[in-house]
């Protein structure tokens, strides 16, 4: 059984680790995967 302070540290540690993983995967998707699948060469300028 965890004490109250141990439970709090476990919760905060898990939250921080999960948040860091989420930010890392989001950054990877937006900086690497989206540009790779956009096919910018097929896009035309706005207003044409």
C-alpha positions as CSV (number, residue, x, y, z in Angstrom):
1,X,0.0,0.0,0.0
2,X,1.3,3.4,-0.9
3,X,1.3,6.3,1.5
4,X,-0.4,9.5,0.5
5,X,2.9,11.2,-0.5
6,X,4.0,8.1,-2.4
7,X,0.7,8.0,-4.3
8,X,1.0,11.7,-5.1
9,X,4.5,11.2,-6.5
10,X,3.5,8.2,-8.5
11,X,0.6,10.1,-10.0
12,X,2.7,13.2,-10.8
13,X,5.5,11.1,-12.2
14,X,3.2,9.2,-14.4
15,X,1.5,12.3,-15.6
16,X,4.8,14.0,-16.5
17,X,6.1,10.9,-18.3
18,X,2.8,10.6,-20.3
19,X,2.8,14.3,-21.1
20,X,6.4,14.1,-22.3
21,X,5.6,11.1,-24.5
22,X,2.5,12.9,-26.0
23,X,4.5,16.1,-26.7
24,X,7.3,14.0,-28.3
25,X,5.0,12.0,-30.6
26,X,3.1,15.2,-31.5
27,X,6.3,17.0,-32.5
28,X,7.4,14.0,-34.5
29,X,4.1,13.8,-36.4
30,X,4.0,17.5,-37.2
31,X,7.6,17.9,-38.1
32,X,8.3,14.6,-40.0
33,X,5.2,12.7,-40.9
34,X,2.9,15.5,-42.1
35,X,5.4,17.1,-44.5
36,X,6.3,13.6,-45.9
37,X,2.7,12.9,-46.7
38,X,1.6,16.3,-47.9
39,X,3.0,16.1,-51.5
40,X,3.7,19.8,-51.6
41,X,4.7,19.5,-55.3
42,X,1.0,18.9,-56.2
43,X,-0.3,21.9,-54.3
44,X,-1.1,25.2,-56.1
45,X,-0.8,28.7,-54.8
46,X,-3.9,30.2,-53.1
47,X,-6.1,32.2,-55.5
48,X,-5.4,30.3,-58.6
